[in-house]
Amino acid sequence: MAPAGFLSKKRMEDFLKEIGKDALVHVPVLEGNVVVFRPYGQNQTINLERPANAPPKAVIFPQSDTFFTFRFIKDPQDPKKVSVEINPPSDFPEAIIFGCRPCDAKGFKIYDKVYIEANGPDPYYMGRREKTTIITLACPAPSAGCFCTALGGGPAEKDGSDILMTDVGEGFYLEPVTEKGDKLLKAQGVAQLIEDGAKYGQEATKRQKDTHDSVKKPFESINYRDLSRDLFDDDRFWEEMVSKCISCGACTYLCPTCYCFNITDEKTLEQGERLRSWDSCMFKHFTLEASGHNPRPTKFKRYKNRIGHKFLWYPEKYEEIIACCGCGRCIRYCPVSVDISEIVSNLRKTE
Amino acid sequence: MSIEALKETIGKVLKDVDVVIAYKEGFDALHSTPHFITSPEQIDKMIWNPLCVHNLTTYLPSMKNKKVGVVVKGCDSRTIIQFIQEGLIERGKVVVIGIPCKGVISVAKVLKAIDHKPIENISFSDNGDITITSEGEKKVLSLNDVSPDKCTTCQYPTPLIYDHLIGEEIKTEKPAESVYGDIREFEKLSLEERLKYWQGEFDRCIRCYACRNACPMCVCQDSCIAETRDPHWISQRLNLTEKFMFHMIHALHLAGRCVECGECERVCPMGIPVNKLKRKINLDMKELFDYEPGVKLDEKPPMFVFNVEEAKIKEHKI
């Protein structure tokens, strides 16, 4: 692995153009009052000051993804005979996420367990995952609702990223984390733009630590066994916690670790496509069965499931890993300020 | 208005209802959160200040099996009247605690004003000044500069319907013509310019339906055309056409019904000005039918009545 480098802010645009020669680069852009990931292009204001309103999860796990398109073809000799032509999607593009945040990068690690490791690889997820390089920015400051450190992460956590950049004033301190990241930094055109980073190491460490210490910690650490099952199964607890929930999907769609989906055939008479699209466990339809029965008819049962999935069942299944990265978006953007960190705190056993 | 008077009233109301919906402190200094009070010891946690932005009446249609007390500002009170006009709540099962309001904050505007820095403390003075402590430094903002647009042209600072009024009535000094000033300005743009504007805005939509679920007048909720497969009006594909379709239907279903509380716009995590569409339609409804939603108890929304002839619609005249 190459030693850490330094990228001057004056050369950032050159860097983006250079890495954009072989890949589609997604950057956080200011639009109005919000920050969203967009393909790098002209007339954009790149914003690295605060986390994007929505994480870049759609780069690897698109909100709607075409598994294949299909077409019904009638036999001209015998119109009753209809054959189906199926066309899989073309290859996935090389992609780079620039300005990802450590929490968002950690989210992809949560997905990897489900979509690659546990059940055999999902070709759509893995196809994009393998072709995506993640350049993460160590958070310069926590945002309202952030609580990554309580979940074992941190504003300079490297796990999940290929390169970690830290803002050190006039530029970024660049640490390669994986072979993929190392390769990108060593590529000829890119290497020319990178200076030796040795003299910025100390400043980067200091800034990383300062931010780390300023992140709110609603609890010290957490293991799924710490949660009270009695309280978890008490309906009154959920009524008290989430009476205010309005059952929208903002928390799940903004969540870097939510990965539930729906599969639908969207078709006209003669052709169509099979889509995988994000679904939200906060919606009543999520568990509506064909019989009309709904095992989670109330918002209390639905919210309980959201917590159960992230803090109990996922860790039970996958090496005790909590499926929440503490990015705080579900708190920050909840229409009624439901606070997941408060709810989890309240669920912890008191003794 | 004194918070003590409000707490005392809530204490009295609570004896007669299952729950009182008010506000309490949220997860940080800038956010309040709805507070469902079911026992007297919860009353002390409630707050009242310009952070109390939510329209709490939005919960009422889904709580028909309960008797509910609810705290409302002037703007929120219009929802109650609209609910009654449309038969969506039983008046006898709702106790309205009204508070005359001098304006609330827009979280988005405050964050913009302080460059999205973390907030340690916020305090309000009677003259409309807001003092914010951020990164150890104090900054003073004026409430007028960081209020949502609805406050800057507010016509109904005092609730139009209430069982208990806490504090002195406030009369508006804002001209009635100002209410749709922004819409009239926007209408001056060409059709192409407006299309381009909305395409840019709706492109950010993530279809989380926060706008729909926060809307007190969106009563279809779980039978919404946005998600039903039968009829299959909208597909799951994430493209501009589908997003447009949802937002247009959302807006049209609120024609002459939207009480302009602005919740749809406030809650949008992607900062899309969705209330603008509804207000444009409301302006048309006002000009056509001389109707303003949620203002007079004995009115009927124009889309709820059928007249063979309409004074201002020529096409209907045979």
Interface residues (C-beta under 8 A of the other chain):
Chain A: E31 G32 N33 V34 V36 E49 R50 N53 A54 P62 Q63 S64 A141 P142 S143 A144 G145 S214 E240 S243 K244 I246 S247 C248 G249 A250 T252 Y253 L254 N262 T264 E266 E273 L275 S277 S280 F283 K284 H285 R329 I331 Y333 P335 V336 S337 V338 D339 S341 E342
Chain B: V19 G26 F27 D28 L30 H31 S32 T33 P34 F36 H54 T58 Y59 A108 L111 K112 D115 H116 K117 P118 I119 G200 R204 I206 R207 C208 Y209 A210 R212 N213 A214 Q221 D222 E227 R229 S235 Q236 R237 L238 N239 E263 R266 V267 P269 M270 G271
